[in-house]
């Protein structure tokens, strides 16, 4: 499977520490590490989204929620 690294969208306040691999073999895995940046206090919520090359999957959306106090 080919993951579209250019399609990765993070909600405001988050950044990528470790990007996922662009290509993942069957039965294999990859890691995506994100962090909530503590620039200001508040709640930071939204969807992390990306796509791959398999039209049957559509896009992936993962809900993120965090608080900075």
Secondary structure, DSSP 8 states (H G I E B T S, - for coil): -BEEEEEEE--TTEEEEE---SB--TT-----EEEE--SSSEEEEEEEEEEES-TTT-EEEEEEEEEE-
